[in-house]
Amino acid sequence: MPSTVIGAGTDYGLTHYAVYGPFEDQITPNGPAVAQFKDDTGAADGLAVTDTSGNSGTSYKVVFFAFPLEEVGTATDRSDIVSRVETYFNTP
């Protein structure tokens, strides 16, 4: 997938722990939401959105993963993702 703010164009594997099972899901970003991760079928598994509330006029940001973060690749991979999420939320 092309580079995105959080996904950064990287391809991470998931480790399905027996106690959890394979519980990742797929989501369909709509409106201003942008897919950040895609699965092997090309379906979105994570999204990020920056928008302005139609009610309050206040800007907001959302990040959503349709998979357990603890099952992503290595500890370094997870740390990289969390760092990119922090940067996303801390960028005006």
VOGU-3710 file (C-alpha; in Angstrom, 3 decimals, decimal comma):
1> mpstvigagt> 0,000/0,000/0,000  1,254/3,529/-0,637  2,870/5,341/2,253  0,409/6,838/4,735  0,795/8,922/7,875  0,626/5,918/10,187  1,011/2,880/7,948  4,106/4,419/6,319  3,859/1,974/3,413  5,091/-0,877/5,585
11> dyglthyavy> 3,874/-4,448/5,556  3,542/-6,054/8,980  2,671/-9,638/9,705  0,303/-10,604/12,505  1,036/-13,304/15,043  -2,207/-15,001/16,047  -1,848/-16,105/19,626  -3,830/-19,236/20,455  -5,466/-17,576/23,448  -6,907/-14,824/21,185
21> gpfedqitpn> -7,418/-16,484/17,815  -7,551/-14,546/14,538  -9,730/-11,590/15,503  -8,666/-8,910/13,036  -11,478/-7,362/11,083  -11,928/-5,215/7,985  -13,291/-1,681/7,855  -14,482/0,639/5,120  -13,185/4,172/5,584  -15,759/6,775/4,600
31> gpavaqfkdd> -15,868/10,543/4,461  -12,424/11,993/5,132  -11,049/8,752/6,643  -7,963/7,283/4,960  -6,914/3,632/5,102  -3,599/3,227/6,938  -3,171/-0,547/6,715  -4,562/-3,160/4,350  -4,721/-6,924/4,672  -3,677/-9,547/2,131
41> tgaadglavt> -6,998/-9,159/0,298  -6,517/-5,396/-0,066  -9,247/-4,550/2,471  -8,597/-1,735/4,947  -7,637/-2,822/8,473  -6,794/0,563/9,954  -7,755/4,178/9,356  -6,973/7,728/10,346  -9,153/10,781/9,965  -8,726/14,486/10,558
51> dtsgnsgtsy> -11,920/16,498/10,265  -13,916/19,348/11,740  -17,109/18,779/13,684  -20,179/20,119/11,944  -21,720/20,816/15,370  -18,933/22,544/17,266  -16,549/23,587/14,484  -13,739/21,925/16,443  -11,081/19,910/14,637  -10,586/16,308/15,721
61> kvvffafple> -8,465/13,286/14,837  -9,246/9,574/15,087  -7,081/6,484/14,598  -8,697/3,039/14,522  -7,128/-0,380/14,058  -9,316/-3,377/13,215  -6,676/-5,740/14,586  -4,971/-6,256/17,945  -1,839/-4,083/18,057  -0,117/-6,657/20,276
71> evgtatdrsd> -0,190/-9,139/17,366  1,756/-6,870/14,977  5,244/-8,038/13,974  7,983/-7,328/16,504  8,180/-5,040/19,521  10,117/-2,598/17,328  7,324/-2,664/14,712  4,702/-1,938/17,377  6,832/0,850/18,831  7,205/2,417/15,369
81> ivsrvetyfn> 3,428/2,350/14,856  2,745/3,892/18,276  5,347/6,602/17,596  3,679/7,461/14,279  0,265/7,614/15,999  1,699/9,963/18,643  3,191/12,158/15,935  -0,151/12,193/14,096  -2,015/13,376/17,193  0,661/15,917/18,124
91> tp> 0,802/17,549/14,687  -1,540/20,534/14,363
//
